[in-house]
Amino acid sequence: MKRNQVALAIALISTTLAQTATASESAELHVAAVIAPPFVMEQDGSLTGFSIDLWNAISARMQRTTTFELEPDVGAVEEAMRTKKADLTVMPLFITAARDAEFDFSLPIMEAGVQVMVRDTRHGAQIDNPLRDMLRLLVSRTTLLWLGMAVLLALIPTHLIWLFERRRDKGTAWNGKYFPGIFEAAYWSLSTLTTQAEGMPKHWVARAFSIVWMFAGVVFVASYTAQLTTAMTVEQIRGAIQGPGDLPGKPVGTLAQTLAVNYLREHHAELQEFPSVDQLFKALLDKKVDAAFTAAPLLRYYAAHAGKGQVRLVGPEINIAPASIMVQLNSPLRKQIDLALLTLREDGTYQKLYDKWFGSTL
């Protein structure tokens, strides 16, 4: 009797476990996604893109149904995973030490790096206002700095000329009183500094000094001209960055909470973070940043489609690393996804999807 009861209990437990496993395997999966063309895009109220097509192919092999949980940014995707709101991510994410400590990752979906994108000014896509640029230069830090230097330099010859000329008839500073005589001497000093001298002092010491001061004026004007020319050139090509090496000190935009953020901080760029690619690209076109620096596939797709003729990619793709689907820690889904991915690569489905979304942008 006891043996029959034990056998019956084992049978019931086995049946319950089998039913639980079957229910678990057939449960709908909640997949976190964020809009990032060409991986995830929203068209006519439904999601499409490389990641969506790939996941649909994977879930079909797994015979699982899916509900997509659209999140505003990568940080929200990670939070959805932490709170178990989502079972996995559809966006391929780079594997970092911090993420690996919290989650598991599938086999790589692709290898990608980060790249620089700037406004395309080669064909006059961005037309500047010459008058506005000139006014900006006139009140620029460079002009104000040189003007201050001119005033300070002129203080010495101004007082020397006034001292030697104040009692001479028809001298450069003929008024013996400090005021207004010093103003007359200051006018002579500043005009001479800009190589526009009006008359020579009468005293022989003042004459000798004036020759030296005229020579100093030539050097001063030449130096200022060179500096102004450099400033004008920089203003005209503002934003024309040639690669990652030119990012330090420049205003650069990237997606928030991505690996590019750390890179820009380490290389001392003027970092600006944006929650979505749409806001990042708009900031670039609106000249709020000089460059966009993020995952190369996102930039290539935008440059070949919505941003065609307005932006261009410069420099090499750097920090290339594998990107994968992120799942819950110790989730059985990882092995199932890996098996499905291997199958899709072997039968050519993966390559067809890759060529569909990236073939025209490579």
Backbone hydrogen bonds in HBPLUS format (Angstrom, degrees):
<---DONOR---> <-ACCEPTOR-->    atom                        ^
c    i                          cat <-CA-CA->   ^        H-A-AA   ^      H-
h    n   atom  resd res      DA  || num        DHA   H-A  angle D-A-AA Bond
n    s   type  num  typ     dist DA aas  dist angle  dist       angle   num
A0005-GLN N   A0001-MET O   3.04 MM   4  6.37 151.7  2.13 146.0 153.8     1
A0006-VAL N   A0002-LYS O   2.92 MM   4  6.21 159.4  1.97 152.7 157.7     2
A0007-ALA N   A0003-ARG O   2.96 MM   4  6.15 162.8  1.99 149.4 154.3     3
A0008-LEU N   A0004-ASN O   2.90 MM   4  6.04 153.3  1.97 141.9 149.6     4
A0009-ALA N   A0005-GLN O   2.91 MM   4  6.15 153.9  1.97 145.9 152.8     5
A0010-ILE N   A0006-VAL O   2.94 MM   4  6.23 160.3  1.98 152.1 157.0     6
A0011-ALA N   A0007-ALA O   2.99 MM   4  6.17 156.2  2.04 145.1 151.8     7
A0012-LEU N   A0008-LEU O   2.96 MM   4  6.21 155.0  2.02 146.7 153.3     8
A0013-ILE N   A0009-ALA O   2.94 MM   4  6.18 161.6  1.97 151.0 155.8     9
A0014-SER N   A0010-ILE O   2.93 MM   4  6.07 164.5  1.95 150.8 155.1    10
A0015-THR N   A0011-ALA O   2.95 MM   4  6.11 157.1  2.00 145.1 151.5    11
A0016-THR N   A0012-LEU O   2.91 MM   4  6.13 158.4  1.96 147.7 153.8    12
A0017-LEU N   A0013-ILE O   2.87 MM   4  6.12 163.1  1.90 154.5 158.7    13
A0018-ALA N   A0014-SER O   2.94 MM   4  6.07 157.5  1.99 145.7 152.1    14
A0019-GLN N   A0015-THR O   2.89 MM   4  6.10 157.2  1.95 147.4 153.7    15
A0020-THR N   A0016-THR O   2.85 MM   4  6.06 156.7  1.90 147.4 154.5    16
A0021-ALA N   A0017-LEU O   2.85 MM   4  6.03 162.2  1.88 149.7 154.4    17
A0022-THR N   A0018-ALA O   2.87 MM   4  6.04 158.0  1.92 145.4 151.9    18
A0023-ALA N   A0019-GLN O   2.81 MM   4  6.01 158.7  1.86 148.2 154.3    19
A0024-SER N   A0020-THR O   2.82 MM   4  6.01 153.8  1.89 147.0 154.8    20
A0025-GLU N   A0021-ALA O   2.89 MM   4  6.07 156.6  1.94 147.4 153.5    21
A0026-SER N   A0022-THR O   3.01 MM   4  6.15 134.9  2.22 139.6 151.3    22
A0027-ALA N   A0023-ALA O   2.97 MM   4  5.95 112.7  2.44 136.8 151.7    23
A0027-ALA N   A0024-SER O   3.35 MM   3  5.20 153.1  2.43  94.9 102.6    24
A0029-LEU N   A0065-THR O   2.91 MM  36  6.21 174.3  1.91 151.2 149.4    25
A0067-THR N   A0029-LEU O   2.79 MM  38  6.11 156.9  1.84 169.9 171.9    26
A0087-ASP N   A0030-HIS O   2.64 MM  57  5.32 160.2  1.68 147.8 154.3    27
A0031-VAL N   A0067-THR O   2.91 MM  36  6.15 160.9  1.95 150.3 156.8    28
A0069-GLU N   A0031-VAL O   2.69 MM  38  5.70 168.4  1.70 144.2 147.0    29
A0032-ALA N   A0088-LEU O   2.86 MM  56  6.24 161.7  1.89 162.4 159.8    30
A0090-VAL N   A0032-ALA O   2.90 MM  58  6.08 159.9  1.94 173.1 167.8    31
A0033-ALA N   A0069-GLU O   2.94 MM  36  5.98 154.7  2.00 145.9 143.1    32
A0071-GLU N   A0033-ALA O   2.69 MM  38  5.90 168.5  1.70 170.9 173.8    33
A0036-ALA N   A0040-VAL O   2.88 MM   4  5.12 145.3  2.00 131.0 142.2    34
A0039-PHE N   A0036-ALA O   2.85 MM   3  5.67 129.6  2.10 144.3 142.0    35
A0040-VAL N   A0036-ALA O   3.20 MM   4  5.12 162.0  2.23 108.5 113.9    36
A0050-PHE N   A0038-PRO O   2.79 MM  12  6.07 158.6  1.83 153.8 154.9    37
A0051-SER N   A0039-PHE O   2.98 MM  12  4.76 133.6  2.20 111.8 125.7    38
A0041-MET N   A0048-THR O   2.65 MM   7  5.17 150.6  1.73 160.5 159.4    39
A0048-THR N   A0041-MET O   2.72 MM   7  5.17 156.5  1.78 149.6 155.0    40
A0043-GLN N   A0046-SER O   2.81 MM   3  5.44 162.6  1.84 170.8 167.9    41
A0046-SER N   A0043-GLN O   3.03 MM   3  5.44 164.3  2.06 116.1 121.2    42
A0053-ASP N   A0049-GLY O   2.91 MM   4  6.11 169.5  1.92 157.5 160.4    43
A0054-LEU N   A0050-PHE O   2.87 MM   4  6.02 161.4  1.91 151.4 157.3    44
A0055-TRP N   A0051-SER O   2.88 MM   4  5.95 162.3  1.91 143.3 148.6    45
A0056-ASN N   A0052-ILE O   2.91 MM   4  6.07 158.2  1.95 149.0 155.3    46
A0057-ALA N   A0053-ASP O   3.08 MM   4  6.31 150.0  2.17 142.7 150.3    47
A0058-ILE N   A0054-LEU O   2.92 MM   4  6.24 153.0  1.99 148.0 156.2    48
A0059-SER N   A0055-TRP O   2.73 MM   4  5.93 173.9  1.74 162.3 163.0    49
A0060-ALA N   A0056-ASN O   3.03 MM   4  6.04 142.6  2.18 134.1 143.8    50
A0061-ARG N   A0057-ALA O   3.21 MM   4  6.48 150.1  2.30 139.5 146.3    51
A0061-ARG N   A0058-ILE O   3.04 MM   3  5.21 118.2  2.44  98.7 113.4    52
A0062-MET N   A0058-ILE O   2.99 MM   4  6.33 144.6  2.12 144.6 155.6    53
A0063-GLN N   A0059-SER O   2.75 MM   4  5.75 112.4  2.21 132.2 149.4    54
A0064-ARG N   A0059-SER O   2.98 MM   5  5.23 163.9  2.01 145.2 150.5    55
A0077-VAL N   A0073-ASP O   3.10 MM   4  6.46 143.9  2.24 143.2 153.9    56
A0077-VAL N   A0074-VAL O   3.09 MM   3  4.94 119.4  2.47  91.2 106.8    57
A0078-GLU N   A0074-VAL O   3.01 MM   4  6.37 160.0  2.05 155.3 158.9    58
A0079-GLU N   A0075-GLY O   3.04 MM   4  6.30 153.2  2.11 143.2 151.0    59
A0080-ALA N   A0076-ALA O   2.91 MM   4  6.08 149.6  2.00 142.2 150.1    60
A0081-MET N   A0077-VAL O   3.07 MM   4  6.40 143.1  2.22 143.4 153.4    61
A0082-ARG N   A0078-GLU O   2.95 MM   4  6.28 153.5  2.02 146.2 153.6    62
A0083-THR N   A0079-GLU O   3.01 MM   4  6.21 157.8  2.06 151.3 155.9    63
A0085-LYS N   A0080-ALA O   2.84 MM   5  4.95 130.4  2.09 154.9 163.1    64
A0086-ALA N   A0080-ALA O   3.14 MM   6  5.53 148.3  2.24 128.0 125.2    65
A0084-LYS N   A0081-MET O   3.13 MM   3  5.01 157.4  2.18 101.2 107.4    66
A0089-THR N   A0326-MET O   2.88 MM 237  5.33 139.9  2.04 148.2 158.6    67
A0093-LEU N   A0324-SER O   2.82 MM 231  5.36 161.4  1.86 150.7 145.7    68
A0324-SER N   A0093-LEU O   2.94 MM 231  5.36 159.9  1.98 141.1 136.4    69
A0100-ASP N   A0096-THR O   2.85 MM   4  5.96 161.7  1.88 153.2 159.0    70
A0101-ALA N   A0097-ALA O   3.15 MM   4  6.27 135.2  2.36 138.7 148.3    71
A0102-GLU N   A0099-ARG O   3.00 MM   3  5.34 142.2  2.15 106.3 117.0    72
A0103-PHE N   A0099-ARG O   2.83 MM   4  5.87 156.4  1.88 163.5 171.4    73
A0104-ASP N   A0327-VAL O   3.03 MM 223  5.26 166.0  2.05 142.4 145.8    74
A0327-VAL N   A0104-ASP O   2.86 MM 223  5.26 166.0  1.88 141.9 146.7    75
A0106-SER N   A0325-ILE O   2.93 MM 219  5.34 156.3  1.99 153.4 160.7    76
A0109-ILE N   A0323-ALA O   2.75 MM 214  5.92 159.6  1.79 155.5 161.3    77
A0323-ALA N   A0110-MET O   2.86 MM 213  5.66 156.9  1.91 175.7 172.1    78
A0112-ALA N   A0321-ALA O   3.00 MM 209  5.63 161.7  2.04 154.9 150.3    79
A0321-ALA N   A0112-ALA O   2.87 MM 209  5.63 163.9  1.90 141.2 139.9    80
A0296-ALA N   A0113-GLY O   2.85 MM 183  5.80 168.0  1.86 145.0 147.0    81
A0114-VAL N   A0318-ILE O   2.92 MM 204  5.49 156.3  1.98 153.4 158.1    82
A0318-ILE N   A0114-VAL O   2.92 MM 204  5.49 158.2  1.97 164.7 160.5    83
A0115-GLN N   A0294-THR O   3.02 MM 179  5.97 155.7  2.08 158.7 158.0    84
A0314-VAL N   A0116-VAL O   3.04 MM 198  5.68 162.2  2.07 144.8 149.7    85
A0117-MET N   A0292-ALA O   2.83 MM 175  5.09 150.9  1.92 151.9 158.7    86
A0292-ALA N   A0117-MET O   2.80 MM 175  5.09 162.4  1.83 151.4 157.6    87
A0118-VAL N   A0312-ARG O   2.97 MM 194  5.68 162.9  2.00 165.8 164.6    88
A0312-ARG N   A0118-VAL O   2.94 MM 194  5.68 152.0  2.02 156.8 162.7    89
A0120-ASP N   A0310-GLN O   2.76 MM 190  5.15 170.1  1.77 123.9 123.8    90
A0124-GLY N   A0121-THR O   3.47 MM   3  5.26 165.1  2.49 105.4 103.4    91
A0133-ASP N   A0129-ASN O   2.94 MM   4  6.18 157.8  1.99 155.4 162.3    92
A0134-MET N   A0130-PRO O   2.89 MM   4  6.12 152.5  1.97 147.4 154.8    93
A0135-LEU N   A0131-LEU O   2.99 MM   4  6.23 163.9  2.02 151.7 155.6    94
A0136-ARG N   A0132-ARG O   2.94 MM   4  6.11 151.0  2.02 143.5 152.0    95
A0137-LEU N   A0133-ASP O   3.01 MM   4  6.26 145.9  2.12 140.4 149.1    96
A0138-LEU N   A0134-MET O   2.97 MM   4  6.29 151.0  2.06 148.0 156.1    97
A0139-VAL N   A0135-LEU O   3.23 MM   4  6.49 142.1  2.38 143.5 151.5    98
A0140-SER N   A0137-LEU O   3.12 MM   3  4.76 162.9  2.15 100.7 103.5    99
A0144-LEU N   A0140-SER O   3.08 MM   4  6.31 171.7  2.09 156.5 159.1   100
A0145-LEU N   A0141-ARG O   2.91 MM   4  5.95 150.7  1.99 143.5 151.7   101
A0146-TRP N   A0142-THR O   3.06 MM   4  6.32 162.4  2.09 151.3 155.1   102
A0147-LEU N   A0143-THR O   2.93 MM   4  6.10 153.8  2.00 149.4 157.4   103
A0148-GLY N   A0144-LEU O   3.01 MM   4  6.17 157.6  2.06 143.4 148.9   104
A0149-MET N   A0145-LEU O   3.00 MM   4  6.29 151.4  2.08 144.0 152.1   105
A0150-ALA N   A0146-TRP O   2.95 MM   4  6.18 152.1  2.03 145.3 152.2   106
A0151-VAL N   A0147-LEU O   3.10 MM   4  6.42 159.1  2.15 150.7 155.2   107
A0152-LEU N   A0148-GLY O   3.08 MM   4  6.30 163.8  2.11 150.0 154.2   108
A0153-LEU N   A0149-MET O   2.87 MM   4  6.03 164.1  1.90 152.3 157.0   109
A0154-ALA N   A0150-ALA O   2.99 MM   4  6.07 147.4  2.10 143.6 152.2   110
A0155-LEU N   A0152-LEU O   3.25 MM   3  5.47 152.8  2.33 103.4 111.2   111
A0158-THR N   A0154-ALA O   2.99 MM   4  5.88 149.6  2.09 145.4 154.8   112
A0159-HIS N   A0155-LEU O   3.26 MM   4  6.42 160.4  2.30 144.9 147.5   113
A0160-LEU N   A0156-ILE O   3.08 MM   4  6.33 160.4  2.12 154.3 160.5   114
A0161-ILE N   A0157-PRO O   2.87 MM   4  5.85 169.9  1.88 149.9 153.0   115
A0162-TRP N   A0158-THR O   3.14 MM   4  6.25 156.5  2.19 139.6 146.5   116
A0163-LEU N   A0159-HIS O   2.95 MM   4  6.08 156.5  2.01 143.8 149.9   117
A0164-PHE N   A0160-LEU O   3.09 MM   4  6.35 162.6  2.12 154.4 157.9   118
A0165-GLU N   A0161-ILE O   2.89 MM   4  5.78 147.6  1.99 147.3 156.5   119
A0166-ARG N   A0162-TRP O   2.95 MM   4  5.25 130.3  2.20 141.4 145.3   120
A0168-ARG N   A0165-GLU O   3.23 MM   3  5.34 162.5  2.26 108.9 114.2   121
A0171-GLY N   A0168-ARG O   3.25 MM   3  5.18 145.0  2.38 126.0 117.2   122
A0181-GLY N   A0177-LYS O   3.16 MM   4  5.71 133.8  2.38 137.4 148.7   123
A0182-ILE N   A0178-TYR O   2.71 MM   4  5.42 165.0  1.73 150.3 151.5   124
A0183-PHE N   A0180-PRO O   2.99 MM   3  5.42 131.7  2.23 110.0 122.8   125
A0184-GLU N   A0180-PRO O   3.29 MM   4  6.72 151.8  2.37 151.8 159.8   126
A0185-ALA N   A0181-GLY O   3.03 MM   4  6.38 155.8  2.09 150.2 157.1   127
A0186-ALA N   A0182-ILE O   2.84 MM   4  6.02 148.6  1.94 139.1 148.3   128
A0187-TYR N   A0183-PHE O   2.92 MM   4  6.15 152.9  2.00 144.3 151.0   129
A0188-TRP N   A0184-GLU O   3.16 MM   4  6.45 156.9  2.22 142.5 148.2   130
A0189-SER N   A0185-ALA O   2.94 MM   4  6.22 161.1  1.98 150.0 155.1   131
A0190-LEU N   A0186-ALA O   2.94 MM   4  6.11 169.8  1.96 155.3 157.3   132
A0191-SER N   A0187-TYR O   2.99 MM   4  6.01 162.0  2.02 147.8 153.4   133
A0192-THR N   A0188-TRP O   2.90 MM   4  5.96 152.9  1.97 146.2 153.9   134
A0193-LEU N   A0189-SER O   2.92 MM   4  6.08 148.6  2.02 141.2 150.2   135
A0194-THR N   A0190-LEU O   3.22 MM   4  6.49 141.2  2.38 139.6 148.2   136
A0196-GLN N   A0191-SER O   2.67 MM   5  4.97 154.2  1.73 155.2 153.4   137
A0195-THR N   A0192-THR O   2.85 MM   3  4.78 149.6  1.95 112.6 112.2   138
A0207-ARG N   A0203-HIS O   2.83 MM   4  6.14 149.9  1.92 152.0 161.9   139
A0208-ALA N   A0204-TRP O   3.00 MM   4  6.21 161.0  2.04 145.5 149.6   140
A0209-PHE N   A0205-VAL O   2.94 MM   4  6.19 161.1  1.98 148.4 154.1   141
A0210-SER N   A0206-ALA O   2.84 MM   4  5.97 147.4  1.94 142.2 151.6   142
A0211-ILE N   A0207-ARG O   3.16 MM   4  6.51 145.3  2.29 147.0 154.3   143
A0212-VAL N   A0208-ALA O   3.38 MM   4  6.78 161.8  2.42 146.7 150.4   144
A0213-TRP N   A0209-PHE O   2.85 MM   4  6.13 155.5  1.91 149.5 157.6   145
A0214-MET N   A0210-SER O   2.80 MM   4  6.01 146.8  1.91 143.7 151.9   146
A0215-PHE N   A0211-ILE O   3.07 MM   4  6.38 156.8  2.12 147.7 153.3   147
A0216-ALA N   A0212-VAL O   2.95 MM   4  6.27 155.3  2.01 147.3 154.5   148
A0217-GLY N   A0213-TRP O   2.88 MM   4  6.13 141.1  2.03 138.3 149.5   149
A0218-VAL N   A0214-MET O   3.05 MM   4  6.46 147.0  2.16 145.9 153.3   150
A0219-VAL N   A0215-PHE O   3.18 MM   4  6.56 161.3  2.22 151.1 155.0   151
A0220-PHE N   A0216-ALA O   2.86 MM   4  6.06 158.1  1.91 147.9 154.8   152
A0221-VAL N   A0217-GLY O   2.91 MM   4  6.10 169.5  1.92 153.9 155.7   153
A0222-ALA N   A0218-VAL O   3.01 MM   4  6.15 160.2  2.05 147.0 152.9   154
A0223-SER N   A0219-VAL O   2.94 MM   4  6.09 160.9  1.98 150.4 155.5   155
A0224-TYR N   A0220-PHE O   2.91 MM   4  6.13 161.9  1.94 152.8 158.1   156
A0225-THR N   A0221-VAL O   2.87 MM   4  5.99 158.9  1.91 147.8 153.9   157
A0226-ALA N   A0222-ALA O   3.03 MM   4  6.25 158.3  2.08 145.9 151.3   158
A0227-GLN N   A0223-SER O   2.97 MM   4  6.22 159.5  2.02 148.0 153.8   159
A0228-LEU N   A0224-TYR O   2.79 MM   4  5.97 160.0  1.83 154.5 160.0   160
A0229-THR N   A0225-THR O   2.87 MM   4  6.01 156.6  1.92 146.8 153.4   161
A0230-THR N   A0226-ALA O   3.04 MM   4  6.27 156.8  2.09 144.4 150.5   162
A0231-ALA N   A0227-GLN O   2.96 MM   4  6.23 157.5  2.01 145.5 151.8   163
A0232-MET N   A0228-LEU O   2.83 MM   4  6.09 156.8  1.89 151.6 157.5   164
A0233-THR N   A0229-THR O   2.93 MM   4  6.15 156.7  1.99 147.3 153.7   165
A0234-VAL N   A0230-THR O   2.95 MM   4  6.20 160.9  1.99 151.9 156.8   166
A0235-GLU N   A0231-ALA O   2.95 MM   4  6.16 155.1  2.01 145.7 152.7   167
A0236-GLN N   A0232-MET O   2.96 MM   4  6.17 152.3  2.03 146.7 153.7   168
A0237-ILE N   A0233-THR O   3.07 MM   4  6.32 146.2  2.19 147.9 156.3   169
A0238-ARG N   A0235-GLU O   3.47 MM   3  5.07 166.3  2.49  97.7  98.9   170
A0240-ALA N   A0237-ILE O   2.82 MM   3  5.40 161.2  1.85 147.9 148.7   171
A0241-ILE N   A0239-GLY O   2.88 MM   2  5.67 127.0  2.17 111.4  95.3   172
A0246-ASP N   A0243-GLY O   3.04 MM   3  5.74 163.6  2.06 123.0 127.9   173
A0247-LEU N   A0244-PRO O   3.20 MM   3  5.47 169.4  2.21 114.0 116.5   174
A0250-LYS N   A0247-LEU O   2.94 MM   3  5.37 163.3  1.97 142.6 143.5   175
A0249-GLY N   A0268-HIS O   2.89 MM  19  6.09 155.6  1.95 127.9 133.2   176
A0270-GLU N   A0250-LYS O   2.80 MM  20  5.43 154.8  1.86 134.9 139.0   177
A0290-ASP N   A0251-PRO O   2.76 MM  39  5.59 159.3  1.80 149.9 154.9   178
A0252-VAL N   A0270-GLU O   2.95 MM  18  5.86 154.7  2.02 133.5 140.8   179
A0272-GLN N   A0252-VAL O   2.94 MM  20  6.08 137.6  2.13 159.0 157.7   180
A0253-GLY N   A0291-ALA O   2.89 MM  38  6.27 168.9  1.90 164.1 164.0   181
A0293-PHE N   A0253-GLY O   2.86 MM  40  6.17 157.9  1.91 166.8 174.3   182
A0254-THR N   A0272-GLN O   3.06 MM  18  6.53 144.7  2.19 159.4 167.3   183
A0274-PHE N   A0254-THR O   2.91 MM  20  6.16 147.3  2.02 155.1 164.9   184
A0256-ALA N   A0274-PHE O   2.92 MM  18  5.40 154.4  1.98 139.1 139.4   185
A0261-VAL N   A0258-THR O   3.10 MM   3  5.69 147.6  2.21 113.1 121.0   186
A0263-TYR N   A0259-LEU O   3.34 MM   4  6.71 160.4  2.38 149.1 154.4   187
A0264-LEU N   A0260-ALA O   3.01 MM   4  6.21 166.3  2.03 153.9 156.2   188
A0265-ARG N   A0261-VAL O   3.05 MM   4  6.29 156.2  2.11 149.8 156.5   189
A0266-GLU N   A0262-ASN O   2.95 MM   4  6.12 162.1  1.99 151.1 156.0   190
A0267-HIS N   A0263-TYR O   3.02 MM   4  6.22 138.7  2.19 143.7 155.1   191
A0269-ALA N   A0264-LEU O   3.03 MM   5  5.32 177.9  2.03 155.3 155.8   192
A0268-HIS N   A0265-ARG O   3.21 MM   3  5.12 165.2  2.23 105.4 106.9   193
A0271-LEU N   A0269-ALA O   3.02 MM   2  5.52 117.4  2.42 109.6  92.9   194
A0280-LEU N   A0276-SER O   3.11 MM   4  6.37 151.8  2.19 142.8 151.2   195
A0281-PHE N   A0277-VAL O   2.87 MM   4  6.05 168.9  1.89 157.7 158.9   196
A0282-LYS N   A0278-ASP O   3.01 MM   4  6.12 155.6  2.07 144.2 151.4   197
A0283-ALA N   A0279-GLN O   3.01 MM   4  6.10 153.6  2.08 140.8 147.5   198
A0284-LEU N   A0280-LEU O   3.17 MM   4  6.48 147.1  2.28 142.9 151.5   199
A0285-LEU N   A0281-PHE O   3.06 MM   4  6.37 165.1  2.09 151.7 154.6   200
A0286-ASP N   A0282-LYS O   2.85 MM   4  5.98 147.4  1.95 147.7 157.4   201
A0288-LYS N   A0283-ALA O   2.86 MM   5  5.06 153.2  1.93 161.9 161.5   202
A0287-LYS N   A0284-LEU O   3.13 MM   3  5.17 159.9  2.17 105.7 110.3   203
A0298-LEU N   A0295-ALA O   3.18 MM   3  5.70 126.6  2.48 112.7 124.5   204
A0299-LEU N   A0295-ALA O   3.38 MM   4  6.74 156.8  2.43 148.9 155.5   205
A0300-ARG N   A0296-ALA O   2.84 MM   4  6.04 165.5  1.86 164.5 168.5   206
A0301-TYR N   A0297-PRO O   3.11 MM   4  6.14 162.2  2.14 143.9 148.3   207
A0302-TYR N   A0298-LEU O   3.19 MM   4  6.35 162.7  2.22 143.3 148.1   208
A0303-ALA N   A0299-LEU O   2.89 MM   4  6.02 165.0  1.91 154.6 159.0   209
A0304-ALA N   A0300-ARG O   3.07 MM   4  6.16 141.0  2.23 141.0 150.3   210
A0305-HIS N   A0301-TYR O   3.07 MM   4  6.15 120.5  2.44 139.4 153.9   211
A0305-HIS N   A0302-TYR O   3.19 MM   3  5.15 145.9  2.31  97.9 107.9   212
A0307-GLY N   A0302-TYR O   2.72 MM   5  5.31 153.6  1.78 152.5 153.1   213
A0308-LYS N   A0305-HIS O   3.19 MM   3  5.37 168.4  2.20 115.7 117.2   214
A0310-GLN N   A0307-GLY O   2.94 MM   3  5.31 160.3  1.98 131.6 136.1   215
A0311-VAL N   A0307-GLY O   3.16 MM   4  5.77 143.4  2.30 170.3 163.3   216
A0331-SER N   A0328-GLN O   3.05 MM   3  5.29 144.0  2.19 138.2 131.2   217
A0334-ARG N   A0331-SER O   3.34 MM   3  6.05 160.0  2.38 116.1 119.3   218
A0337-ILE N   A0333-LEU O   2.79 MM   4  5.97 159.8  1.83 159.8 164.6   219
A0338-ASP N   A0334-ARG O   2.89 MM   4  6.10 160.3  1.93 150.2 156.2   220
A0339-LEU N   A0335-LYS O   2.97 MM   4  6.13 159.8  2.01 145.8 150.6   221
A0340-ALA N   A0336-GLN O   3.04 MM   4  6.25 158.2  2.09 143.3 149.4   222
A0341-LEU N   A0337-ILE O   2.81 MM   4  6.04 157.4  1.86 152.8 159.3   223
A0342-LEU N   A0338-ASP O   2.96 MM   4  6.20 162.6  1.99 151.7 155.8   224
A0343-THR N   A0339-LEU O   3.04 MM   4  6.25 156.7  2.09 146.0 152.4   225
A0344-LEU N   A0340-ALA O   2.92 MM   4  6.18 156.9  1.98 149.3 155.4   226
A0345-ARG N   A0341-LEU O   2.94 MM   4  6.21 149.8  2.03 150.0 158.1   227
A0346-GLU N   A0342-LEU O   2.96 MM   4  6.15 156.2  2.02 146.8 153.5   228
A0347-ASP N   A0343-THR O   2.98 MM   4  6.20 155.5  2.04 151.9 157.5   229
A0350-TYR N   A0344-LEU O   3.09 MM   6  5.28 173.5  2.09 119.9 120.8   230
A0348-GLY N   A0345-ARG O   3.42 MM   3  5.28 156.7  2.48  96.5 103.1   231
A0352-LYS N   A0348-GLY O   3.15 MM   4  6.37 155.0  2.22 148.4 155.1   232
A0353-LEU N   A0349-THR O   3.06 MM   4  6.35 159.6  2.10 153.8 158.7   233
A0354-TYR N   A0350-TYR O   2.89 MM   4  6.14 159.0  1.94 153.6 160.1   234
A0355-ASP N   A0351-GLN O   2.89 MM   4  6.05 165.7  1.91 149.6 153.2   235
A0356-LYS N   A0352-LYS O   2.99 MM   4  6.12 146.4  2.10 139.5 149.0   236
A0357-TRP N   A0353-LEU O   3.21 MM   4  6.48 152.8  2.29 148.4 153.0   237
A0358-PHE N   A0354-TYR O   2.79 MM   4  5.71 154.0  1.85 156.8 164.8   238
A0359-GLY N   A0355-ASP O   3.00 MM   4  4.27 140.6  2.16 110.0 117.3   239
A0361-THR N   A0358-PHE O   3.09 MM   3  5.28 153.7  2.17 107.7 116.0   240
